């Protein structure tokens, strides 16, 4: 297990390095001048040069990339000054000169071009909202999806089975942004008198008397929209896996012993049918963080997606790059955890 995790760590690090390279050069070869976007079209040459120097945009691209890697690395080379320590919050390991030290630190995602705020602090302010949205959407998809999948498998070739398959086909076919618009219009506008839901709104709202309060109802429509597609996939995966397991010899033996349908389905068949479902759940949970970009924007939900889209519109590339790297990191971590969970669910699976 230890050697497997170490090997996966190096594989994951290689993947993250590749993503860093692609993301950095993708956003730095675009014909957009962040200094011009920050200062406006009428800014003088001196102001533009000062901004480019402040953010390191005046250096050659390979040098900028080297500095970016140094900022992202957990171990980097930094100036041994109070200002540098305050900027990176590093712990010195050893000195390599009078001015520079090798230091241990958290990855530094730099500062926003537009607000000069630290990107990490900006993301930490909105990531909890997105995690709440993604988690509730995934719970919604798992509970409804697994239930419908089991129901469809047990009642194969009946109207229940056909209805569940039609529902899942619709869910797979409908893009999140399109489903979001339809759901917002129907339940947040046409039926708002009955549902009490809004077309848009964030998890936190401001009350003039209570200050910032949690508005749970604003979570309902984005949650349903975001969970609709993974729900549809879970229905089909659960149905197919259950049908395969229910045809196995040990299930027929269990039936011959007189075990109840509940015991056969939930204690024997479901556990052995969970592997493909777990893969879908893990993959989709990470995908929901990326899919939240559209859903949050449609519903005006203040989270990672809305913040990233707003930053992209303003060419605030450090925020966009930080968001992409955060989501990529979540993908890598979840893929490793899925393999470990496989062994816990089914000991027949061996780590390789």
Helices and strands as residue ranges (DSSP letters): H 2-28, H 34-39, H 45-54, H 61-72, E 75-79, H 82-88, E 91-95, E 100-104, H 119-154, H 159-173, H 176-185, I 186-190, H 192-195, E 204-207, E 211-214, H 217-246, H 249-256, H 261-262, I 263-269, H 270-272, H 274-299, H 304-313, H 317-345
